[in-house]
Amino acid sequence: MARLKDEPFALIGINSDDDLEKLKPALEKESITWRSFWNGKLGTSGPISTAWGVSSWPTIFVLDEEGVIRYMNVREAKMDEAVDTLLAELKAKQAKKDGKK
């Protein structure tokens, strides 16, 4: 995700490990540098996963700038494609908006 550091892009994680105290070392070990929320010990029955309809881990949502889920459960190259598509759409909208001034 380093390639996106200067882009209007955010990545968050949701974690349901049993032990909150073990979460920070695990995030460091896996080089997870983005913001991560703890869903509690209830797994997919926790508050965040329940609100988002998550039934298994990992679940990946890619949202657009309006907060609309545009992609779900994309991985690897498909995730990069999804993010690149949304960034291109956002830049095109911005260019169109700037052109109307």
Phi, psi and omega in degrees: 000357179301328181295343183257009187299332180258009181261159176283078188216141176225145177233133175231157177235153175239131184235140179234032176300152182295327188242109180301326181295334180273352184295311183301311177299324179294319178297318178294317181299320182273004181058039178274108185258352181273166181296136181227133180255146177266126184271358183093179185277000189273006180061229182284000175263003179290170186296319182288312182295326177294314180297327183263359178071032180279128181246352178203162178248146347281149172240133183240128174244137173242118183255152175272185184293345178270355182087013180272131177291117181255333180220147178223135176059037172273147183225157173049238184299325180294327177292316177301317179298317180298312180296315180298321178298313181293322177295321178296318178299316180297316179294322178295318177298317181295318179296319179295317179297316180295328180289338181277351182287000000 
